Amino acid sequence: MLRQKDMEYSMLMAHRQFLSGLEKSVDMLKDEINEVEGIREACTDEWCTSREDFLDYLHKSIYAISEPRWADKEDSEKIHELRNRVKDLYTHFKGATA
């Protein structure tokens, strides 16, 4: 039983670390989009395409996360928050590059 608890704890920590990494990626992309928001020339086809591809990747990664049964409510809320942030960021990106 102790071994199972250790495995669950290890998986939970890895899960939280993964979520933290995704959150940092969302923050970095948001900062980058904010920087070029007022500069229409900055949105070259290459830049826009690569950022949109990265947004798609984040979206798929976050929506593919299954919530571990041993995760607590805060972990579930973090996943839902990240999903909402990526949707909002995509809307912001489309507005900034239109």
Secondary structure, DSSP 8 states (H G I E B T S, - for coil): -HHHHHHHHHHHHHHHHHHHHHHHHHHHHHHHHHHHTT-GGG--HHHHHHHHHHHHHHHHHHHT----TT--HHHHHHHHHHHHHHHHHHHHHHHHH-
